[in-house]
Amino acid sequence: MSPTLPRTTKALILRQSPPERSPLFHDAIFQDQPIPALKKGEVLVKINAAAFNHRELWIRKGMYPRIKPGTTFGADGAGKVVAAFDPADSLLSKRVFLTPAHGWVSDPNGPESNFGILGSSAFPPIGTFSEYVAVSRDEVIPTPAHLTDEQAAAFPLAGLTAWRAVSVLAGVQAGQNVLITGIGGGVALIAMQFCLAMGASVYVTSGSQDKIDRAVRMGAKGGASYKDAKWPAQIGAQLKKNTPARPTLDAVIDGGGAEIMQQVSGQLKHGGKVVCYGMTGSPTKITLTMGEVMRNQQLLGSMMGSRADLIAATAFISKHKIVPVVDTVLQGLESAEEGFEMMKRWGQFGKIVVRVGKDAEKARL
């Protein structure tokens, strides 16, 4: 390793919750970690920005599988390649972001091998809430030129999840009507941006009228509050007003689960698709009745996606100059606890990003 590079990195580490603490809530501690010597095919990325996902909060609550205390938080991060095992590596000095998961290369149906998401996991044993990350050069993607590092950090996990749901599974096309539930979350917002760029008409739900209004200003046709039991009928009325010739939904992109099929079935066309990528609703099941079956309405499950999906999504945002929505930029890894508190409140519209290190302010074009 170059003598100009540090041998340790400051990182946000998962520490086991004390046994007397109830309910369980693991600690997030800020400490130095050694930077490993690079192996063949590896590069060292100086992280300039890292983004939160609700996954980090669920990990601290012990609600996520394969948690490993002593590992670094974070699946989303962007920065610059500052060293490589190969001194002639073409990625040196390039701005990149990390792929948020390993083990899924290109199979459209699912991972080809052991699959794991970055951050606080047994596999892979790395995370982005760190000043430096050593990683395979195959697990970084060049950052689109129109994005800052903060915006790039907001993209990978949410963008990959949204792309697979919108493009690969729902097959959204120009002229279609699409409902996106829970607008304001990172996946829902980038899914809306994808759909709008594809030429679809988008409708949204949220528990916040302000979030609905902000989505409309971004291009959505309308929306309804999921706190109102009549929200499906309200979406239906908007469809009849805006597209009277075909007042039905072609697809629903959903992160809540629960009774989503029952709720949207009356507004969803025969053969329409509901793609569910999350389960924030309760109970943690989705009811499918013969009514939906006889209408050929399809329920499709989705979780993140492949590296090939992420490369395709990155090319799409580059072509259409899509900028992921960032709600808040926190200064320094030591401010990460503020990000956890913000996620507990579910109030953000877009991603919470941490600016890492003194060079992050310069990481703009």
LOGU-977211 format. One record per residue (C-alpha): residue in three letters; residue number from 1; x, z, y. Coordinates in Angstrom, 3 decimals. Layout:
BEGIN
SITE   residuo   num       east         up      north
SITE       ALA   NUM          X          Z          Y
...
REM end
This chain:
BEGIN
SITE   residuo   num       east         up      north
SITE       MET     1      0.000      0.000      0.000
SITE       SER     2      1.193     -0.846      3.482
SITE       PRO     3      2.932      2.077      5.217
SITE       THR     4      0.759      1.423      8.288
SITE       LEU     5     -2.342      2.366      6.336
SITE       PRO     6     -3.399      5.969      5.720
SITE       ARG     7     -3.215      7.496      2.250
SITE       THR     8     -6.425      9.471      2.696
SITE       THR     9     -9.877      8.695      4.033
SITE       LYS    10    -12.508     10.942      5.519
SITE       ALA    11    -15.756     10.631      3.576
SITE       LEU    12    -19.198     12.198      3.181
SITE       ILE    13    -19.265     13.758     -0.283
SITE       LEU    14    -22.108     14.984     -2.495
SITE       ARG    15    -21.702     18.661     -3.449
SITE       GLN    16    -23.819     20.435     -6.055
SITE       SER    17    -26.631     22.572     -4.684
SITE       PRO    18    -25.969     26.309     -5.097
SITE       PRO    19    -27.932     27.639     -8.127
SITE       GLU    20    -29.785     30.176     -5.978
SITE       ARG    21    -31.140     27.492     -3.598
SITE       SER    22    -34.804     26.665     -4.146
SITE       PRO    23    -35.954     23.990     -3.938
SITE       LEU    24    -32.803     22.198     -5.018
SITE       PHE    25    -31.056     20.373     -2.188
SITE       HIS    26    -27.504     19.123     -2.681
SITE       ASP    27    -25.019     19.431      0.179
SITE       ALA    28    -23.371     16.576      2.069
SITE       ILE    29    -19.851     17.647      3.088
SITE       PHE    30    -17.279     15.854      5.244
SITE       GLN    31    -13.814     15.925      3.692
SITE       ASP    32    -10.621     13.967      3.003
SITE       GLN    33    -10.333     11.871     -0.142
SITE       PRO    34     -7.294      9.973     -1.485
SITE       ILE    35     -7.234      6.187     -1.067
SITE       PRO    36     -6.380      4.779     -4.504
SITE       ALA    37     -3.631      2.222     -5.015
SITE       LEU    38     -5.186     -1.238     -5.103
SITE       LYS    39     -5.527     -2.924     -8.485
SITE       LYS    40     -5.383     -6.626     -9.204
SITE       GLY    41     -8.356     -8.349     -7.581
SITE       GLU    42     -9.083     -5.469     -5.205
SITE       VAL    43     -9.201     -5.251     -1.420
SITE       LEU    44     -9.316     -2.329      0.987
SITE       VAL    45    -12.180     -2.415      3.465
SITE       LYS    46    -12.052     -0.393      6.672
SITE       ILE    47    -15.675      0.641      7.101
SITE       ASN    48    -16.867      0.281     10.684
SITE       ALA    49    -20.544      0.998     10.054
SITE       ALA    50    -22.639      2.438      7.216
SITE       ALA    51    -26.415      2.618      6.917
SITE       PHE    52    -28.817      5.123      5.431
SITE       ASN    53    -31.407      4.390      2.773
SITE       HIS    54    -34.044      6.890      1.648
SITE       ARG    55    -32.118      6.888     -1.614
SITE       GLU    56    -29.553      9.190      0.016
SITE       LEU    57    -32.254     11.753      0.795
SITE       TRP    58    -33.714     11.521     -2.717
SITE       ILE    59    -30.219     12.072     -4.138
SITE       ARG    60    -29.873     15.292     -2.166
SITE       LYS    61    -33.236     16.389     -3.580
SITE       GLY    62    -32.024     15.626     -7.107
SITE       MET    63    -34.679     12.931     -7.517
SITE       TYR    64    -32.405     10.045     -8.473
SITE       PRO    65    -30.750      9.206    -11.826
SITE       ARG    66    -27.007      9.195    -12.572
SITE       ILE    67    -26.094     11.455     -9.645
SITE       LYS    68    -22.474     12.619     -9.713
SITE       PRO    69    -21.326     15.477     -7.455
SITE       GLY    70    -17.940     14.860     -5.861
SITE       THR    71    -18.623     11.179     -5.117
SITE       THR    72    -19.193      9.500     -1.767
SITE       PHE    73    -22.625      8.798     -0.282
SITE       GLY    74    -23.813      5.381      0.816
SITE       ALA    75    -24.747      1.955     -0.561
SITE       ASP    76    -24.600     -0.016      2.705
SITE       GLY    77    -21.433     -0.613      4.698
SITE       ALA    78    -19.658     -3.257      6.757
SITE       GLY    79    -16.190     -3.577      8.245
SITE       LYS    80    -12.950     -5.495      7.839
SITE       VAL    81    -10.563     -6.190      4.962
SITE       VAL    82     -7.283     -4.526      6.009
SITE       ALA    83     -5.294     -4.756      2.762
SITE       ALA    84     -5.335     -6.526     -0.585
SITE       PHE    85     -3.475     -6.367     -3.886
SITE       ASP    86     -2.601    -10.022     -3.281
SITE       PRO    87     -0.755    -10.210      0.073
SITE       ALA    88     -1.990    -13.796      0.472
SITE       ASP    89     -5.646    -12.963     -0.195
SITE       SER    90     -7.899    -15.171      1.958
SITE       LEU    91    -10.157    -12.191      2.720
SITE       LEU    92     -7.462    -10.351      4.689
SITE       SER    93     -8.609     -9.597      8.265
SITE       LYS    94    -12.092    -10.966      7.514
SITE       ARG    95    -15.257     -9.119      8.473
SITE       VAL    96    -17.277     -8.315      5.357
SITE       PHE    97    -20.045     -6.128      3.972
SITE       LEU    98    -20.104     -4.574      0.523
SITE       THR    99    -22.543     -5.584     -2.194
SITE       PRO   100    -24.730     -2.479     -2.649
SITE       ALA   101    -24.772     -2.598     -6.462
SITE       HIS   102    -22.558     -3.733     -9.346
SITE       GLY   103    -23.451     -5.195    -12.731
SITE       TRP   104    -25.991     -7.879    -11.774
SITE       VAL   105    -24.375    -11.248    -11.094
SITE       SER   106    -26.973    -14.023    -11.307
SITE       ASP   107    -29.516    -13.609    -14.129
SITE       PRO   108    -32.972    -14.074    -12.532
SITE       ASN   109    -34.554    -11.552    -14.899
SITE       GLY   110    -32.236     -8.553    -14.574
SITE       PRO   111    -28.720     -7.137    -14.815
SITE       GLU   112    -26.339     -8.670    -17.341
SITE       SER   113    -24.358     -5.449    -17.856
SITE       ASN   114    -24.135     -1.819    -16.796
SITE       PHE   115    -25.973     -1.718    -13.455
SITE       GLY   116    -25.287      0.835    -10.752
SITE       ILE   117    -25.891      1.325     -7.053
SITE       LEU   118    -23.112      2.431     -4.712
SITE       GLY   119    -23.158      5.993     -3.452
SITE       SER   120    -23.143      9.398     -5.178
SITE       SER   121    -23.287      7.747     -8.607
SITE       ALA   122    -21.393      7.919    -11.874
SITE       PHE   123    -21.180      4.104    -11.651
SITE       PRO   124    -19.815      2.608     -9.532
SITE       PRO   125    -17.819      5.649     -8.301
SITE       ILE   126    -17.591      4.492     -4.659
SITE       GLY   127    -19.692      4.863     -1.527
SITE       THR   128    -19.767      3.455      1.979
SITE       PHE   129    -19.896      6.702      3.980
SITE       SER   130    -16.124      6.620      4.150
SITE       GLU   131    -13.484      5.331      6.535
SITE       TYR   132    -11.941      3.151      3.802
SITE       VAL   133    -13.226      1.789      0.485
SITE       ALA   134    -11.167      0.104     -2.240
SITE       VAL   135    -13.355     -2.439     -4.033
SITE       SER   136    -13.190     -5.654     -6.073
SITE       ARG   137    -12.910     -8.691     -3.808
SITE       ASP   138    -15.891    -10.134     -5.729
SITE       GLU   139    -18.043     -7.288     -4.399
SITE       VAL   140    -17.716     -8.120     -0.703
SITE       ILE   141    -19.471    -10.901      1.225
SITE       PRO   142    -18.344    -12.340      4.585
SITE       THR   143    -20.426    -10.968      7.444
SITE       PRO   144    -22.553    -13.601      9.221
SITE       ALA   145    -20.952    -14.435     12.562
SITE       HIS   146    -24.060    -13.584     14.619
SITE       LEU   147    -24.187     -9.954     13.415
SITE       THR   148    -22.341     -6.890     14.633
SITE       ASP   149    -20.993     -4.514     12.010
SITE       GLU   150    -23.880     -2.128     12.704
SITE       GLN   151    -26.406     -4.910     12.075
SITE       ALA   152    -24.522     -6.112      9.000
SITE       ALA   153    -24.503     -2.583      7.557
SITE       ALA   154    -28.290     -2.490      7.952
SITE       PHE   155    -28.728     -5.567      5.774
SITE       PRO   156    -27.412     -5.407      2.184
SITE       LEU   157    -29.667     -3.114      0.126
SITE       ALA   158    -32.836     -3.738      2.140
SITE       GLY   159    -32.105     -7.441      2.528
SITE       LEU   160    -31.402     -7.915     -1.169
SITE       THR   161    -34.548     -6.030     -2.195
SITE       ALA   162    -36.688     -7.955      0.282
SITE       TRP   163    -35.227    -11.353     -0.656
SITE       ARG   164    -35.927    -10.921     -4.352
SITE       ALA   165    -39.472     -9.750     -3.619
SITE       VAL   166    -40.291    -12.433     -1.039
SITE       SER   167    -38.361    -15.498     -2.214
SITE       VAL   168    -37.566    -15.080     -5.899
SITE       LEU   169    -40.748    -13.377     -7.152
SITE       ALA   170    -43.528    -14.035     -4.620
SITE       GLY   171    -42.205    -17.500     -3.785
SITE       VAL   172    -43.474    -17.296     -0.217
SITE       GLN   173    -43.899    -20.662      1.485
SITE       ALA   174    -44.861    -22.003      4.901
SITE       GLY   175    -48.553    -21.692      5.683
SITE       GLN   176    -49.215    -18.804      3.316
SITE       ASN   177    -50.741    -15.444      4.209
SITE       VAL   178    -48.632    -12.426      3.246
SITE       LEU   179    -49.357     -8.698      3.515
SITE       ILE   180    -46.390     -6.333      3.858
SITE       THR   181    -47.161     -2.652      3.441
SITE       GLY   182    -45.354      0.242      5.118
SITE       ILE   183    -43.919     -1.674      8.057
SITE       GLY   184    -41.132      0.194      9.799
SITE       GLY   185    -39.070      0.728      6.664
SITE       GLY   186    -35.920     -1.318      6.271
SITE       VAL   187    -37.125     -3.418      3.319
SITE       ALA   188    -40.546     -4.075      4.850
SITE       LEU   189    -39.054     -5.192      8.166
SITE       ILE   190    -36.528     -7.625      6.735
SITE       ALA   191    -39.234     -8.907      4.348
SITE       MET   192    -41.387     -9.637      7.390
SITE       GLN   193    -38.483    -11.402      9.098
SITE       PHE   194    -37.904    -13.516      5.986
SITE       CYS   195    -41.587    -14.463      5.752
SITE       LEU   196    -41.834    -15.369      9.428
SITE       ALA   197    -38.725    -17.550      9.192
SITE       MET   198    -40.280    -19.268      6.144
SITE       GLY   199    -43.346    -20.142      8.222
SITE       ALA   200    -45.790    -17.691      6.641
SITE       SER   201    -48.429    -15.658      8.460
SITE       VAL   202    -47.751    -11.944      8.068
SITE       TYR   203    -50.093     -8.949      8.136
SITE       VAL   204    -48.847     -5.377      7.915
SITE       THR   205    -49.921     -1.817      7.235
SITE       SER   206    -48.477      1.419      8.562
SITE       GLY   207    -49.527      4.966      9.270
SITE       SER   208    -48.417      4.427     12.871
SITE       GLN   209    -50.238      2.177     15.333
SITE       ASP   210    -47.042      1.920     17.351
SITE       LYS   211    -45.234      0.434     14.351
SITE       ILE   212    -48.065     -2.045     13.802
SITE       ASP   213    -47.919     -3.046     17.477
SITE       ARG   214    -44.149     -3.518     17.286
SITE       ALA   215    -44.542     -5.694     14.195
SITE       VAL   216    -47.096     -7.832     16.020
SITE       ARG   217    -44.666     -8.257     18.913
SITE       MET   218    -42.115     -9.470     16.363
SITE       GLY   219    -44.557    -12.116     15.105
SITE       ALA   220    -47.036    -10.508     12.686
SITE       LYS   221    -50.621    -11.765     12.978
SITE       GLY   222    -52.170     -8.318     12.701
SITE       GLY   223    -52.260     -5.057     10.824
SITE       ALA   224    -54.172     -1.944      9.854
SITE       SER   225    -53.502      1.750      9.370
SITE       TYR   226    -53.298      2.746      5.715
SITE       LYS   227    -54.632      6.148      6.795
SITE       ASP   228    -58.045      4.460      7.212
SITE       ALA   229    -59.710      3.994      3.809
SITE       LYS   230    -61.246      0.752      5.081
SITE       TRP   231    -57.895     -0.882      5.864
SITE       PRO   232    -58.282     -3.645      3.226
SITE       ALA   233    -61.538     -4.772      4.836
SITE       GLN   234    -59.844     -4.713      8.245
SITE       ILE   235    -57.105     -7.010      6.952
SITE       GLY   236    -59.815     -9.217      5.447
SITE       ALA   237    -61.596     -9.490      8.800
SITE       GLN   238    -58.352    -10.509     10.506
SITE       LEU   239    -57.741    -13.169      7.855
SITE       LYS   240    -61.243    -14.620      8.412
SITE       LYS   241    -60.643    -14.713     12.146
SITE       ASN   242    -57.168    -16.260     12.033
SITE       THR   243    -57.477    -18.612      9.031
SITE       PRO   244    -61.200    -19.178      8.381
SITE       ALA   245    -60.479    -22.132      6.075
SITE       ARG   246    -58.460    -19.952      3.662
SITE       PRO   247    -59.075    -16.273      4.491
SITE       THR   248    -57.175    -14.775      1.564
SITE       LEU   249    -53.745    -13.353      0.898
SITE       ASP   250    -51.293    -15.385     -1.144
SITE       ALA   251    -48.945    -12.464     -1.720
SITE       VAL   252    -48.502     -8.752     -1.074
SITE       ILE   253    -45.041     -7.190     -0.693
SITE       ASP   254    -45.492     -3.506     -1.409
SITE       GLY   255    -43.278     -0.426     -1.434
SITE       GLY   256    -45.924      2.199     -2.177
SITE       GLY   257    -47.427      1.479     -5.567
SITE       ALA   258    -50.316      3.798     -6.555
SITE       GLU   259    -53.669      1.991     -6.146
SITE       ILE   260    -52.331     -1.091     -4.362
SITE       MET   261    -53.926     -3.533     -6.848
SITE       GLN   262    -57.366     -1.972     -6.355
SITE       GLN   263    -56.932     -1.936     -2.607
SITE       VAL   264    -55.909     -5.569     -2.113
SITE       SER   265    -57.724     -7.290     -4.976
SITE       GLY   266    -60.703     -8.252     -2.811
SITE       GLN   267    -58.470     -9.966     -0.224
SITE       LEU   268    -55.971    -11.506     -2.667
SITE       LYS   269    -56.579    -15.069     -3.833
SITE       HIS   270    -57.058    -15.940     -7.487
SITE       GLY   271    -53.534    -16.222     -8.874
SITE       GLY   272    -52.121    -14.229     -5.974
SITE       LYS   273    -49.096    -12.002     -6.454
SITE       VAL   274    -48.416     -8.357     -5.678
SITE       VAL   275    -44.689     -7.607     -5.753
SITE       CYS   276    -43.945     -3.883     -5.845
SITE       TYR   277    -40.369     -2.786     -5.118
SITE       GLY   278    -40.942      0.948     -4.633
SITE       MET   279    -43.157      3.916     -5.379
SITE       THR   280    -43.643      6.042     -2.279
SITE       GLY   281    -47.344      6.479     -2.984
SITE       SER   282    -48.977      9.005     -5.284
SITE       PRO   283    -49.685      9.079     -8.198
SITE       THR   284    -46.587      7.323     -9.495
SITE       LYS   285    -48.478      4.642    -11.372
SITE       ILE   286    -50.303      1.409    -10.557
SITE       THR   287    -53.784      0.768    -11.945
SITE       LEU   288    -54.546     -2.744    -13.180
SITE       THR   289    -58.118     -3.476    -14.278
SITE       MET   290    -59.752     -6.428    -16.019
SITE       GLY   291    -61.069     -7.490    -12.622
SITE       GLU   292    -57.561     -8.376    -11.478
SITE       VAL   293    -56.736     -9.842    -14.880
SITE       MET   294    -59.731    -12.191    -14.797
SITE       ARG   295    -58.730    -13.339    -11.308
SITE       ASN   296    -55.211    -14.025    -12.613
SITE       GLN   297    -53.847    -11.687     -9.950
SITE       GLN   298    -50.289    -10.835    -10.885
SITE       LEU   299    -48.429     -7.546    -10.520
SITE       LEU   300    -44.653     -8.045    -10.459
SITE       GLY   301    -42.123     -5.247    -10.383
SITE       SER   302    -38.845     -5.634     -8.542
SITE       MET   303    -35.701     -3.616     -7.927
SITE       MET   304    -32.963     -4.892     -5.634
SITE       GLY   305    -31.521     -8.136     -7.078
SITE       SER   306    -28.407     -9.995     -8.151
SITE       ARG   307    -25.243    -10.848     -6.261
SITE       ALA   308    -26.431    -14.477     -6.288
SITE       ASP   309    -29.683    -13.326     -4.632
SITE       LEU   310    -27.704    -11.500     -1.944
SITE       ILE   311    -25.529    -14.551     -1.274
SITE       ALA   312    -28.684    -16.669     -0.887
SITE       ALA   313    -30.266    -14.089      1.425
SITE       THR   314    -27.106    -13.969      3.539
SITE       ALA   315    -27.089    -17.754      3.876
SITE       PHE   316    -30.751    -17.585      4.961
SITE       ILE   317    -30.180    -15.030      7.704
SITE       SER   318    -27.152    -17.011      8.879
SITE       LYS   319    -29.202    -20.213      9.103
SITE       HIS   320    -32.133    -18.578     10.882
SITE       LYS   321    -30.041    -16.113     12.933
SITE       ILE   322    -32.088    -13.180     11.658
SITE       VAL   323    -30.927     -9.816     12.983
SITE       PRO   324    -31.840     -6.727     10.906
SITE       VAL   325    -33.693     -4.098     12.907
SITE       VAL   326    -31.603     -1.021     13.725
SITE       ASP   327    -33.519      2.033     14.919
SITE       THR   328    -30.611      4.378     15.689
SITE       VAL   329    -26.822      4.262     15.700
SITE       LEU   330    -25.196      7.655     15.123
SITE       GLN   331    -21.602      8.287     16.195
SITE       GLY   332    -19.239      9.241     13.378
SITE       LEU   333    -19.639     10.404      9.797
SITE       GLU   334    -19.772     13.994     11.001
SITE       SER   335    -23.180     13.190     12.560
SITE       ALA   336    -24.672     12.107      9.214
SITE       GLU   337    -26.767     15.273      8.872
SITE       GLU   338    -28.806     14.055     11.843
SITE       GLY   339    -29.587     10.912      9.863
SITE       PHE   340    -30.879     12.957      6.928
SITE       GLU   341    -33.153     14.894      9.284
SITE       MET   342    -34.491     11.649     10.764
SITE       MET   343    -35.314     10.310      7.309
SITE       LYS   344    -37.242     13.459      6.466
SITE       ARG   345    -39.543     12.688      9.410
SITE       TRP   346    -40.212      9.045      8.352
SITE       GLY   347    -40.448      8.117     12.030
SITE       GLN   348    -37.880      5.346     12.320
SITE       PHE   349    -38.599      1.657     12.863
SITE       GLY   350    -35.643     -0.007     11.188
SITE       LYS   351    -32.404      1.331      9.830
SITE       ILE   352    -30.399      4.416     10.735
SITE       VAL   353    -26.745      3.407     11.025
SITE       VAL   354    -23.592      5.488     11.351
SITE       ARG   355    -20.749      4.043     13.380
SITE       VAL   356    -17.582      4.967     11.500
SITE       GLY   357    -14.169      5.405     13.114
SITE       LYS   358    -12.801      4.631     16.547
SITE       ASP   359    -12.654      0.850     16.001
SITE       ALA   360    -16.353      0.390     15.344
SITE       GLU   361    -17.212     -0.182     19.006
SITE       LYS   362    -14.942     -3.242     18.972
SITE       ALA   363    -16.571     -4.700     15.880
SITE       ARG   364    -18.641     -7.190     17.827
SITE       LEU   365    -18.259    -10.889     18.478
REM end
